[in-house]
Amino acid sequence: MSENNTSYISRTSGLKAKDYVGYAMVDLAGCLVFALVTTLLQKFYTDIFHISPLFIMIMFIVARVWDGINDPIMGRICDTVKPSRFGRYRPWILYAALPLTIAAVLMFLKFPGIGEDGNYTATCIYATVTYVLFGMAYTVLQIPYGSLASVVTTDAGERSKLSVFRSIGAALGSIPVLLIASFAYSKRLDSAGNVVLGENGKPITDMQYTPVITGVIIMAIVSFVLLLISFKLNKERVKTKPQPKTKGAALKVIKILFKNRAFVVVTMVSMLLLAGQMFTQSFYTYLFDDYFNANWMNLATQACTYSPMIIFMFILPKMVKVKGKKEITAIGMTVAALANLVLFFLRGLEPSILMWIFLAMNFLSGCGLTTLVMQLWAMVTDAIDDIEVKTGSRDDGTAYSVFNLFRKVGQVLAAICVNGALLGMNYKYEKGAVQTTENLKIMYDLGTLIPAIMFGIMAILLIFYYPLNRKKTEELQVSKELKLKESYEKKEIDI
């Protein structure tokens, strides 16, 4: 392409509706199966497989240790492999589709020797192997997908909009699992066919295997089909050359990443965001089943959490343009922290009254969370741009592998908090167990206080430590234009 009066950024932009939809569809497909892990898997392990919370916590930690090796390897593969005719990052959507589908179903399969009536050791081994396999398949999808935005467009406004659409895709992908979480329970009956009541006088409900595995299979198949469609819809506009496979290159890139304050802060915030989301999604299944005795709240609370996206998808880009990503997200996380703190201090109210206040505060918290969820991916791309402008280093695959690794550390943090809370309240996971009233009170306290603390820390990080405010982000856009021109002239990219 010959040079003309248009900017280099404008040459690699101009996204259409199908580009945004196709980009969002990847996370829609991924979250259909990932939501099974964040919402159902924890309770499935304790109530169907009858695995102890202590083992689950250890298993999650071990899986994340493996990710510490696996993720950077995947990142370097993305950066150094020769691009195919479909691009550098886009083909991985296709490669991951079938393994991810199979791994998702395997995690929830119960058969002779595995499950509630099987061998406990064999069940634990099976759960560990299938969980690790799922994590590896998800890595093959997510790291290239995170890097994809940088070659889809170089325009900051379009990247911000891509981030919004990705968030909407993730939210839509997280909803169907709530139908399973809301309807996969039935009242426990004694040998005479009478409903068994707990210490609070309300019926005890148990998770049922058949609706769970049926829902899992359906969502896995839908996820596979959506990934195939999204592969067709996405397009890479920036053609980059592979990074050289030099000894110690990965370590050098990682050192550069951790010297950039914007990247470090947005990575820590993302880690805590995922930890908070996974904690609430997993722990709420216990809270709504055991404390409120209202499984319909699984669907209701997610509607309250994600419905603000319908409003913010139209107004947030304008808010960000006027105020800045840092400024808007910092306010949002402060609101989310305060909403959960209010719920903690209202813990003495009768559950039948408190449940409605709980949903209202979840809506308020959802409004705050939405500001960050919708801008997070644009913020990490800004941080990578900042690194490139300051150091000349541009290794998106490695950067997103580190970013993704810390999000998985967030999963570990969530697992520690969920299972630590269950152990702390002496949760009874044996078949036919009944929770005490005192245990349920502790369950509520931890279910509201832990998110309040996580979201509060995120607000502090954004307010006092994240450096890319509105003014600096605008300056970064100008510097990026000069850097893009320089790379084009050196033939490092083709636009």
N, C-alpha and C positions, 0 to 999 in steps of 0.2 A: 504493500500500500504506500503510495507516495504521500509525502508530507503536504499538508494544506493548512489553512488558517484555523481549523478546529483543534481543540486541545486533545492531548493524548488520552486523557480520561474519557472524553466524550466518544472516542473511537472504540472504547471497550465498555460501552454502556448501552442505553436504549432498550431496557428490558420491557417485554410485553406481558400481558396477563398470564399467558401460558407458562412463561418463565418463572413467575412467582408461584403459581400453582404447582408446577413440577418440582420446584425446590422444596416447597412446604410438604409435598406428598412423601418425600423421603422420610422426614421425621414423623409424619402421620403413620406410615407403615412401620417404622422402627418402634414407635411408642405403643403400637397395638400389642406388641409382644413384650416390650420392656415394662409396660404397666402391669403385666402379669407378675413380674418380679417385685415391683415396688408396692403393689397393693395386695396381691393374693399369696405369694410364695411363703412369706413368713408364717402366716396363720395356717397355710396348707401343711407346712413342715411340722408345726406343733400339734395341729388338730387331726390331720389325716395320717401323716407319717409318724406322729408322736415322737418327734426328735426333741431333745432337751434344748432350751434356749442357749445354754452354755455351749453346746456343740455347734449350734447354728452360728453363734457369734464367732467361734474359732474358725469355722469353715469359711465364712465371709472374709475374715482377715487373711487366711491362707490364699484364697482366690485373688485378693488384691495384691498380695506379695508377688504372685505370678504375673499379674498385670504390670507390675513395675519393670518386668523384663520384656513382656510381650508387647506392650504399647509403644515404647520407643523403637522397637524393631519394626513395627508396622509403619511408624512415622517415617523412618529412614527409607523403607521400601518405597513409600509414596514419593519421596523427594528424589530418589536416585534412579528408579526404574525408568526405562525408556517409554515415553507415552505411546499409547496405541492410537489407531486412527480415530478412536472415540474420545481421546483426551488423556489427561494424567490421573484425575480423580474420579471422573464419572464412571469408568468401567467397573470400579469396585462395588457400585450399587448392584450390578448384575452378579458379580462373583459372590456376594454375601447372601443373596436372596434365599437360595435353597438351604444352605447350612443353618441360617438363622431360623428358618421355619421348622426344620427338623429338631434343632436343639431346644426350641421353645416347648414343643410337645413332649419331648423326652423328660423334661424336668417334672412334669405333672403325671407321668404314667405310673400306675400302680398295678402290679401283677404278682403272682404267687412268689412268696419269699421276700417281696419288697412292699413295705407299707405297714398298716396298723397291725396286721396279723402275721407279718413276716419276721425275718431275723433282723434284730436291731442294728447289728454291725453292718450287715449287708445293705440295709436301708441307708445308713449314714454314708457308706462308700458310694452307693449309687447317686445319692443326692449331691455329694461333692463333685463327682465326675461330670454329671450332667450340668451342674451349675457352672463349672469352669468352662465346659465346652460352649455353653451359651454366651458366656462373657467373651470368649475369643471370637466367636462369630459376630457378636455385636461390635467388637473393636474393628473388625474388617470393614464394617459399614460406617461406623461413626467417625473414625479419624479421617478418611478421605472425604467424607461428607462435610466435616468441619472446614476442611481446606478448600472445598469446592467454591465457596462464595468469593474467594480471592481471584478466581479465574473466570467466574461468571460475569463479574462487573468490577470496575475499579472506582466507580462513583460512590461517594460516601452516602448520599441520599438513598441510592438504590440498595446499598448494602444494609442501611438501616431498615428499609422496607422489607428486604429479604429476611432480616432478623424477626420482624413482626410476623411475616407469613410463616416462618419456621416455628415460631411460638404457637401460632394458631394451629398448625399441623400437629404439633406435639400435644396440645390441649385436646384436640379432637380425637387423637389416637389414644388418649388416656381415659376417655369417657366410657367406651364399651365394656371395659373390665369391671366398671362399677355396677353394671347390670348383673354380672356374675356375683359380685360381692354383696349385692342387695338381695338376691334371690336364691343363693346357694345354701341356704340354711333351712332347717326344719326343727320344730319343737321336739325336745327329748321326751320319750315315753318310757315308763317303767314296764315291768313284765306283764302288768295287768292292763296296759294300754292307757294309763293315766299320764297326763302331762306332769313332768317333774319341775318343781319350783325351786328357785334359789333362796338364799337367806333373805333377800329383799322382797320375797313373795312373788316374783315375776318368773314367767316360764324361761327355762334354760333352752337355748337353741344350739345346734351343732352343724358344722359345715358338712355338706354332702358331696361325695366324690363325683357322681355322674354329671350333675350340671356343671361342675368345675371343668372336667376334662372335655366335655362337649363344647363348652365355650372357648376353651383354649385351642382346640383343633380348628374351630371356625375362624378365630382371630388370626391364627398362624397362616391359614390358607389365604385369607383376605390380605394379610401383610405381604405375602409372596406376590400376589397379583399386583398390588399397588407399587411394589418395588420395580417390577417389570415395566409398568406404565411410566413411572418417574424416570427410569433410565432413558426412555424415549423422549421425554419432555425437556430434560436438562441439556444445556449446551455450554461448552467452555469457549469463551471469547478471547482469552489471553493464552497464547501458546508459549509455554515456558520450556527451557532446556533443562535436562536432568542435572542435579548437583553431582559433582565429582565424588567418586567413592574413595576418598582418602582416609587414611588411618587417623582415628581420633576426631573425625569431623563431627560426629554426633555429640561427643562430649563438649567440643568447642561451642556448638550451637546452643546446647543446654546451658552452658555458662553465660552466654550472651543473653539468653532469655531471662535468667534469674538476676541479671544486673539491671533489668528494665523494671522500674517500679510500677508502671501501668500494667504490664503483663502479670507481675506477681500479685498485685492487688485484685485484679479482675479474676485471676485464677483462684485465689483464696475465697473471694465472694462467691464464685461459681460453685466451689466445693461445698461451702456452707449452705448455699441455696438448694443444691441437690440433697444434701443431708437433711435439711429441714423438710423438704417436700417428701422424701422417702420416709422419714420418721413419721410424719403425720399420716401419710397414706397407709403405711403398715400398721402403726399403732392405733389409728382410728378404727380399724376393723375390730380390734379387741374392745376399744372404748364403747363403740356403738352396740356391739353384741353383748358385752358383759355389764357395762355400767348403765347405759341408757336403755338396753333391751329394745333397740329400734334399728334394725339393719337397714331400713330404708334411708337412714341418715347417711350411709355411704354415698348414695347417689345425690342426695340433697346437698351435702356439704361440698361435693365436688362441683355441683352446679353453682353454688355460692362462690367457690374459689375461682372458677374459670369463666363464669358469665361476664365479669368485668371486661374480658377481652373483646366482647362484642362492641362495647362502648369505646374502649381504648384503641382498638385497631383503626378507628377513624380520626381520633383526636391526638393520639400519642406522637405520631410523626411531626405534627405541627407544634406540639408542646416542646418536643426535643429541639426542633429548629430554633425556637425562640429562647428556651431556657438552657438547653444542653442535656446530654445523656447523664452525666454525673449528677447534676443538680436535681433532675426529676427522679432518678432512681434512689438517690439518698433520702429524699422525702418519702418515697414509697415504702422503703424498708423500715423507716421510723414508724410509719402508720401500721405496718404489719406487726412489728414488735409490740407496740402499745395495745393493739387489738387482742393479742394472745395474753398479754399481761392482765388485761381487764378480766378475761375469762378465768385466769388463775385466782384472782381476788374474789370472784363470784362463786367459788367452789362450794360454799355452804348452802346454796339454794337447792330446792327440791329438783331432782332430775327432770321431772315432767315439765317444769317451768324453764329450767336451765337450758334444755335442748333447743328452745327457740332463740334464746339469747346467743347460744353457741353458734347457730347457723347465721345469725345477723353479724356477729363478730367475724365469722369466717368470710362473709362477703366483704367486710371492711378490710380484713387481712388480704383477701384476694385482690382487691383494688391496688393495694400497696405492692404485692408481689408481681402483679401484671406489669408494672412499669419496668421492673428489672428483667423479668422473663422475656419480654418483647424486645429488649435492647441489648441483652447479654451478648449475643453473637456478633452484633455490630461493634460492641465495646472491645471484644477480644481481637477483632479484625483491626480496629483502630490501634490497639497495642502492638500488633504485629507490624503495622505500617510505621509506627513510631520507632520500632527496632530497626526496620529497614532504612529509614531516613537517617538515623543516628549512626548506624554501624555498617550499612550496606548488606547486611545479612537478611536473606529472605528464604526461609526453609519452613513453609507452611505445614507440611506433613509432620515434621519433628515438633514444631510449635504446638500443633493440635494434639499430638500424642502426649506431650507433657500436660497440656491443658486437660485432656481427657483422662489422663492418669489421676490427676488431682480430683476430678469429679468422681472417680471411682474411690478415692480416699474418702470422699464425702459419703459414698455408699457404706464404707467401713464404719465411719462415724455414726451413720444412721443405724447400722446393725448393732453397734456397741450400745447406743442409746436405747434402742428398742429392746434388745435382749437383756441389757443391764437393768432396764426398768422392770422387765418381767421377772428377772431374778430378784431384784430389790423388793418387789411386792409379793414375792413367793408365789408367782403364777403357777397354777396347777394344770399341767398339760397331759396328765395321764388320762386314759380313756374313761369317760364317765365322771371326770373331776368337777367339783363345784367351787367357785371362788367365794371367799368370805367378804363380808361388807367392808371390813377394814382394808382389805386388799384393793377393793374397788375404789375407795377414796384415794388411796395412794396412786392408783392408775390414773385418775382424773388429774391430780396435781401434776404428775410428771408429763401427762399428755398436753398440758397447756404451758407449763413453765419452760420446758426444754425448747419448744419452738420460739418462745419469746426471747430467750437468751441468744439463740442462733441468729435470729433476724436482727436483734439489737447489735450484735457484733458486726454484722454486715453493714448496717447503717453507719457505724463508727468508721469502718474501713473506707467506705465511699466518701464520707464527709471530710475526713482528715487526711487520708493517705492516697486516694486515687487522684493522679495529677492532671488527667485530660479533661479539664473543664471545657465549656463551650468555646471560649476564646482560643485555647490551645488546640482544640480539635480543628477549628477553622484554619489555623496556621499550619497544621499538619497536612491538611488537604492541599494547600499551596505547595508545600515541600514535596508532597507525593507526586504532584504533576511534574515537577522538575526531575524527580528520580525516575519516573516512568519514561520521560523523554530521553534521559541518559541511558537507560537500559535498552530502549528501542534502537538508539544510535549505535550501541555496542553489539546489537543483534542478540541480546540475551533473551528478548521476548519478541513475539511476532503479533502485531495487532492490525 
